[in-house]
Amino acid sequence: MTFQEYRGIKAVSIARLSEHIGEEVLVQGWLYNKRGKGKLHFLQVRDGSGIVQVVASKNDLDEESFEACKDLTQESSLRVIGKPVADERAPSGVELQPTHIEIVSIAKDYPITKKEHGPGFLMEHRHLWLRSNKQMAVMRIRNELLKGVRDFFYERGFALMDSPIFTPNACEGTSTLFATKYFEDMAYLTQSGQLYAEASAMALGKVYCLGPTFRAEKSKTRRHLTEFWMVEPEAAFYDLDDVMQLAEDFLIYLAERCLERSRADLLILERDVAALEMAASGPYPRISYDEAADLILESGDETFKRGDDFGAPHETFLSERFDKPVMVHTWPAEIKAFYMKRDPDKPNYVKGVDVIARGAGEIIGGAQREDDLELLEQRIRDHDLPMEAFSWYLDLRRYGSVPHGGFGLGIERALSWISGVSHVRETIPFPRMLDRLHP
């Protein structure tokens, strides 16, 4: 007999109980909450897939099982054998009527209770906070989001070609990179897999990489993590318009998927589903940097001047002007990376795009890449970067250069947008921030 079978009865997840109405099933999980006394106990049991109410009646249970209910403490683990019954009043649409309950382990005094806890306390107990209803909902949406990322690109002929996490040089300066000893050399934790994805695209045409990235900038905003996950598609023969269309299609796909498959979890998080449904349809508004700058300046914002990059307040202002994510394209070259292609009609601007979503800020940054060898060499010199460090990258322009482009989407910011969670620390299982390395 396996742990997925007990007394000859097969284990069923709480999320699938509605498929087994009237059947005898086994549920294995933890006590989330308990109320009642005398001859009736109402047990809220969770198993990670959901929460179900177990109505434990002295009349229906053997004496040992009923006595076990009295001893259960918050987060004690247990097995329940019983029959699911339909109940429209229950959040999951079912209740479980038990015939047998067995304690697996009695939990000691659980530190996270119904009383209000501050974020510092909850982050210090992140390993336990993950068990709360809203945190479980966020993680389930994250799981669906990541599966959606892979499905979207697989269905469109993009090959997964992951980039290395260790990189041999600091391509855009060392101030926001984590350095580490690499045997006898020095290495850096990657900020982006893009440059390597470009090389992969020259081999397979359409590729994407998905993995952890690291930023050493000393920021404490609700939109920043020092370790986060990023998906970065890159495609040969793509111009800026192709990149923007791919980004729009991608976000619509992810929003539609989560609305379809994670609606119950979105409701647990009290997400404005109607607003997300609006974002799950195109087209998205597209405005130039200059048009966006005009909007900010016309608002009377004295913290901004034309040519500046957008800060969080400016992104918030712009996102609230539209009911869908807004795509801001054609940026001043001085505030963008060296590898972005210049706009031939506006030589001081590059063919880049940022996608800004309400509540999350910039969730996508992308561009058409510079494909001309001599121009790219000049950009490297202009940025005072070591030419020898980019010899392999320049080879991509020496041997069969083509127009190409791509973007990066931060998983945590995208999840913040989809779920409505205001702080990215809640969108990753164990966040790493400027002041957080534990647990």
N, C-alpha and C positions, 0 to 999 in steps of 0.2 A: 504493500500500500504506500503510495507517495503522499507527500504533503498536500498535493492537489486533490486528494481523495481521502475521505475520513468516514469510517464505518460504511464503506461502500458507496458513499454519496459524493458526487463530483462537485468541486469548488466552482462557484460562479462569481464574477465580479459584480459589485453593486450596480455599476453602469449597465449591466446586461440583465438585471433581475426582471425587468418588464417583459423579457422574452420567455420567462419561465413561470408565469402566473399559475399558481396551483400545483406546481411541481415541488418535490422535496429537494432542497439545495443546501449547499454548505457555503457560508460566508465567513471569511477569515479577515480580521482587522483589529482596530483599536477603538476603545471607547472615547468618543468625542465629547459627549455630554450625557448626563443622567438626571432624571427627575422621577418623582413618584415615591410611594411608600406603601406599606401594608401589603395587599395582595396583587399590586400592579406596579411594574417598573417600566418606564419609557427610556430605552437606551438608544442614543444616537451613535451609530457605529460607522466608522470610515475605513476604507481600504485603499485609498489613493485614487480610485476611479470615481468615487462619489461618497455620499453619506445616506444611510437609510435608517429609519426609525424601526427599532425592534420592540414590539409590545410584549413584554414578558409578564404573563399571567400565572399566578400560582396554580390555577385550575388546569392549565395546559402543560405545565412543566413538571418534570420529576423534582423531587425535593432537593437533590444535590444541585441541580441547575438553578433553581430559584434562590437557594442560599448563596450561590456564586454571584448572583446579581447584586446582593447586598454588599459584597466585598469589593466590587469593581470601583477603581478610582480612575480619574481622568488619565487617558493614554495607556491604561492597562490593555494588554492584548488578549484576544479571545476568539473562540470558534463558536459559530451559531449554526445549528441545523434547524430549518424551518421552511415554511411555504410563503412565497411572495403573494400578496393580495393587492389588487388595484385600489388606489386611494387618491382621488383627485386633490385632496387637501395636502398630501405629502409633496415636498419639493421635487422628488424624483418620480412622483406618480405612483409609487408603491410603498407598502409597509411589509415588514417581515414578521410573520407569526411563528415564533420558535417552538420547537418541541424538545430541544436540548441545547444547553449553553455550557461551554467549558472554558475555564480560565487558563490561558497560556502563561501569562506573567502579570503580576500585580505591580503597577508603576508606583514609584515613590512620589512624594509631593511634587507635582508638576509646576515649574516656575512661571509658565505663561497661563494666566487665569483670565476670567472675564473682565477683571478690572482694567482700567486704561494703563497701557505701558508706553513709555516714550520710545522714539526710534532708536536711540542708543542702546537701550536695554534689549529691544527686539533684534537689532543687528548683532549684538553680542551673543544672543541665543538663536542665531539664524538657523542652526542645525535643527532646532526644535520649532522655530517660527514657521518653517516650511510646511508643518503639519496643519496649519490653520486653513480654514475653508477658502479664503480669498487667495492665499499664497499658493495653495494647491491648484486653484483655478488658473492662476497666471502661468504656472508651470505646465499645465495641460495645454493651454493655448500656445505656449512656446514650442512644445512638442509638435503640435499641429502645424505651426508656422514653419518650423524647420523641415518637416516632411513636405510641406507645400513648396518650399524653396527648391528642393531636389526634384520634385515632380515637374515643376514649371520648366526648369531648364532641360530636364531629360526629354520631356515631350516636344521641345523645340530644337532638339538636335545639338544641344550644348554638352560637351564632354567634361566630366569632373577631372580637373588637373590641379591638385593642391600645390600651393607654393610653400617653400620652406619657412619655418619659424625663425631659425637662425639666419642672419644675413651678414655678409662680410664687411659691409661699409654702411656709413650713415649717409644715405642718399640726399637727404634734405636738411642736414645739420644734426648735431647730436643732442640738442637741448631737450628734445622730447622723445628720446630713445633710451631704452634700458640697455646698458653695456654689461657684458658678462665675459669672463675668461673662457676661451675655447681652446683647450690644450695649451699650445704655445702662442696662440694668437688671441686677438680680441674680436668678439662678435657682438651683434646687437639683436634684440628681440624685434621681430618685424612690426612695422606700423601698418603695412599693407602688402598684399600679395600681388599687386597690380603689375609691377615690372616683369615678374616671372610669368604672370598670366599672359602678358603680351607675347613673350617668347613661345608659350604654349599655343597661343592663337595662330602664330605663324606656322605651326606644325599641323594643328587639327582644325583650324578655321574658326570654330566657335567653342569657347571653353568657359569654365567658371571655377573659382576656388572658394572654399568655405572652411574657415578655421579661426582660431583665436588670434587677435592682434593686440598690440600693447602701445600705450601712449604714456610718456613720463611727464606730461604737462601737469603742473601743480594747480589743478582746478578742482573746486569743491561744488560746482553747480549740480543741479538735479539731473542734468543731461550727460554727465561725464563719468566714465569708469576708466581705470588704468588698464584693465584687461576686459576685452569684449570680443564678440564674434562678428565676423564680417563675411558677406558673400560678395564676390567680385566677378561678374561676367566680363568677358573681353571677346570681341569679334572682329575678324578681318573683313575689310570692305564695308565697314560701318562708318557713316559720318555722324555729325551731331544730331541730325534729325532722327536717324536710326536709333541712336542711343536713347534719345528722349522717348521715342515710341516704345522701345523695349522696357524702359523704366516705368512708363505709365501702364503698360500691359501687365507688368510684374506686380505692381501695387494693387491693381484692380483684382488680379487673380488671388493674391493673398487675402485681401479683404473679403472677397466673395467666399473663399474657402473657409475662413474662420467664422463668417456669419452662418455658413451652412453646417459646419461640423462642430463648432465650439460655442454655439449660441447660448446654451445653458450656462457655460462658464462666464460668458460676457455678461449675462444677467446677474450672476452672483457678484460680479465686480461693479454692477450698476452702470455699465457702459451705455452711453446714449446710442442705442442700436440704429436709430433712424439716421443719425449723423454718419455712422459708419456705412450704412447702406447708400447714402448719397456719394460717399467717397468710392464706393464699389462700382461706380459707373463713370464712363468717360464722356467727352474728353476733359482732360485737366487743363486749367488755365496756364498759358505760357506767356511770360513777360520777360523783357530784357532786364539786365541789371540797371540800366539807366531809367527804365520805367519804374522799377521797384524803388530806386533811389528817389525819384520824383515823388512817389507816394509818401515815403518817409519824411522827406523835407517839407512837403505840403502839410504834414500833420503837425509841424512846429517842433519836431524833435531837434533839440540843440546839441545832442550828444553825437550826432552823425554829420559827416560831410561827404560829399560825392567823392568816390574813390576808396572809401573805407570798406572793409569787410563788414558783414552783418554780425552783430552780437545777438544774444538771446532776446533782448527786448525788441530788436528790429524784426527778428524772425517771428516772434509772437504777433507783432503788429501786422505783418504781411499775411500770416496764416489766417488771422481773424477777418481779413478782408474777403476771403473766399470760402465757399462751402466744400471745397475739395482741396487736396494738396496742390500747391502752386509750384510751377517749374520756372525757375529764374535762370536765364541763359545769357550768354555773351558777356563775360566778366572782364574787368580791367586786368590786364596781364600782370601787373605789379603785385596783386594779392593772390595770384594763383600759381600752381606748380610749374616748373620749367618744362615739363613734357607735354603741356597742353598746346594744341595747334593754334596759331594766330589766325584771326579772322582777316582774310585778304581785303575785305571792304572796310575794316576798322583795325589797322595794324597794332594799335595799343590794347586791343581786346583779344581774348581767347575764346575758343569754341568749347566752353564749359557749361555745365548745368548743375544747379543744386535744387533738390526737391524738398520743399518745406511743408510740413504737415502740422495741423493744429494740435497743440498740446505736447508735441515732441520736438519741434524745431526741424533742423536739417536731418532727413533720414536717408537721403541719397546724394552723393556727390559724384559727378562723372564728367567725361569730356571726350572729344575726338583728340587723338594723340598726334604729336608732331611726327610726320613720316619722312621728312626731308633730312638727310644726314647732315648737311652743312648747317642748316638752321638749328638742328638739335645740338650740334657741337657748340654753336654760338650761345645757345641758351645755357648750356652747362658752364661755359666760361662766364657768362653774365651773372650767374648765381654763385660764382666762386666755388664750384664743386670740383673734386678731383677727377680729371678726365679718364685716368687709368682705371678708376673704379667702375666706369661705365663702358668699358671696351666691349664687353659681351652684349650690353644693351644696344650699343651703336651698331653691332653686327646685324641686328634685326633690320637696320636701315641700309646696310651695305649689301645684303644678300636677299633681294626680292622684296623690297619695301612696298607696302600697300597702305592705303587709307585704313584706319582702324580706330576703334574706340570701345569704351566700356564705362562701368560705374561701380561704386561700392555702396552696399546697404548695410548699416549696422543693425544686427539682429535685435539688440536690446532697445534701441530707439524705435525700430519698426514695431516691436511688441508693445512698447509704451503707447504708441499711436493707436494700434489696433485694440488693445485692452483698456485704454483710458487710464492706466496707472501713471501717476504724475512723476514718480522718481524712478530712474533706471535701476536703482539698487534693488528694486523688487522684481526685475525682469530677468535676472540671472540667478541660478541657485546660490552661489556663494560669491558675492560681489567683492571686487578689489578696487579700493578707492584710495585717495591720498592718505586718509587716516584709518584705513581698514585693511588689515591683513589677517584678521582672526574672525571666526574660526576657519 
